[in-house]
Amino acid sequence: MTSTAQSSRTTNALAQARQTIRGFTLIELLIAVAIIGIISAIAVVNVMQALDRSRQSRTMADMRNLGAAIQAYDSDIGRLPADGISASELVDVVGRNGLFRNVESEDGWNHPFVYHAADGSYTVESYGKDGLDGPADISAATRLVFENDIILANGGFTASPER
């Protein structure tokens, strides 16, 4: 066998090997990366919304607990805690009887609750995700607008995502 024939066979074998071993093209890789990016963007939005829903639920549970502590204080002392005190002062006052030691003074977004009392009734309010009063009170129709206020009045919600 001549050296030229052997070299020709080797070249043909290498050409066939290159044809059978096929990789991804740049376009295929870019399309795959784009699809992964779109899916992850959708997932991040859903995760953020789920986190806000859980903070909203935690806030409502904490508000119920604080309302129960206020009502227990009213039953024990015969009056509501003074109007105008801060949320942390309110928690200190209602926690003195020992029954409500783990009452939270902040909502799920780490903003203090707002307490008002007048004429034997009280309200506890969470200003929502933005921590600002307004733009409106929350309702079932606006339950995913986390900036809206949640209001507990005399043990029941007057503005909540459930109403």
Secondary structure, 3 states (H helix, E strand, C coil): CCHHHHHHHHHHHHHHHHHHCCCCCHHHHHHHHHHHHHHHHHHHHHHHHHHHHHHHHHHHHHHHHHHHHHHHHHHHHCCCCCCCCCHHHHHHHHHHHCCCCCCCCECCCCCECEEEEECCEEEEEECCCCCCCCCCECCCCCCCCCCCEEEEECCEEEECCCC
